[in-house]
């Protein structure tokens, strides 16, 4: 009795996971294209991609995380930087969520959000040089601090209201 699930194929990718990746990936893509955001500071915001990039690998695993990372990075002004952040984040969260038992699988989000904050700070501040790294680190942390509870509520609601998603998360 540990925190890890029994060994299984964590890279499986069924039609349900394809549907989840397509739906939320399309939502993230459309939200970015249409400019649906929550501003947190001048030039920085939380958008639909922040929700999709956590919820999709949670429910669909690492392959779904790769798909949503590509879809959510495409409409960006810097697609390479966005995809270099979102794709590894989706893989990390998908692998950990599929490996850990409930309630320990939320540790995947802690690790995923930590990676996302550090990755965004690296790309925006160090590689591209847009803002000082201290400011970007703070803004990325605030973005994660706001979107993490939203994602937690969304995933728990979906888990409790849909037997298919509950089976996907708990198997």
C-alpha positions, 0 to 999 in steps of 0.5 A: 500500500503505497502512493503508486498505482499498480504497473500499467501502460501509462502511455495508452491513448484511447478514443476517450483521451483523444476526445478530451485532448481535442475538446480542451485543446480546441478550447485553449486554441479558440480562447487564445485566438479570441483573446479570452483572458483574465489580466493579472498585470500589464501584459500578463494574463491567465487564459484558457490554455492554463486550464487545458494544459493541466486538466487534459494531461490529468484526464488523458495522460501524457499523449493528450498533454502533448496534443494540447501542448501543441494546440495551445502553443500554435496561436501564440505570438511565440509558438516555439516558446509556448510549446517548449513550456506546455508540451513537457508540462503535459508529459510530466503531469500526465505521467505522474497523474497516471502513476500516483494513487488518489489523493497523491496524484495532486502532487503531479500538479505541484511538480507540473506547476513548478516546472511551468513557472520555471520554464515560463520564467526561463523563456520570457526573461532569460532567453527572450529578455522581455522582463527581469526574471524576478518580475516574471517569476512572481507573475508566473507564480501568481498565475499558477496560484490562481489557476491551480484551485480553478483546475482542482475544482474543475477536475473534482467536479468532473470526477464526481459527475462523470462515471467515465472520467472517474474511471479514467482518473481512478483506474 
